Amino acid sequence: MKQCPRCNKSYVDEHLNFCLDDGELLMQLTDQTRSRAFDDSPPTVMMNDPRVTNPANWQPSPPPVLWQDQSNIQPQYNSPAFSQSKDQVLPTISLVLGILSFVMVCCYGGIWLGLPAAIIGFLGMKNADNDPTRYGGRGLAIGGMVLGVVAFLASIVFLFIGIIAS
């Protein structure tokens, strides 16, 4: 026997899985659930003994070091108030030239924009590798180099195709 948990309608057909009235999934009734279906009282809950939360031999711990007397601690005067950002001028110029050379590859822009993008990107990458505390933008420099070299090579190919075609 199965029963709908929403409308409590009972069905005898064992092959029926959903309630015909509201479509809810039917639950299989066992002997224990049949007797509990007519019993409105809540089930009895048996609990273990409660654990001791405040034992008699408990001693308070000392306060953390941050809260203790700090009169003997010397202040640090040489800590910087703000950090300076890393120099990313060359990598940014390289990336901008690389993007422009890639856009203007049809006008032979890879020759006059791609080659400088590759050179400036190489210089920016070397700066970032040699002094990473002062210079940043290694990824920008690599991106500008790659775009510049690809645009330069594509412009050379277009130039040779134009010479051969004429």
C-alpha positions, 0 to 999 in steps of 0.5 A: 500500500502507498500513500501520498505525503501531501494529500494523505490519499492511499493507493493499493496499486503497487505499480503506481508511483505518483499521486493521481490528484497532485502528482506527488511521489507516493511513499510505501507504507509499512506496518510501522508507518500504517500504525503511526499514520493514525497516531498523532503523538510525537515520537519519543526521543532518547538522548545521552547524558549532557556533556560537561561544558564548565568542568570544575578544574578549568583554568582561564588561559592567559590573554593573547600576546597582542593584548598583553603589556606592550610597553617594551616593544619598540616601534618600527619607523622604517616601514613604508606608508604606501607601496610604489607601483611597478613601472610598466611603460615599455610593456604597455607601449609594446602591446599598443604598437603590437595591436596597431600593427596587427590591425594595420597588417593590410597596409604593411603596418607590421613593418613600421609598427610590428618591428618596433613593438617586438623590440620595445617588448623585448626591452620591457621583458628584459627590464622585468626579468632583471629588476622585478621589484622596479619593473613589471608587465612581463606579460604585456611585453610578451604579448606586444612582442608576439603580436609585433613579430606575427604582424611583421612576418605577415606584412613581409609575406603580403609584400612578397605576394604583392611584388610577385602578383605585379 
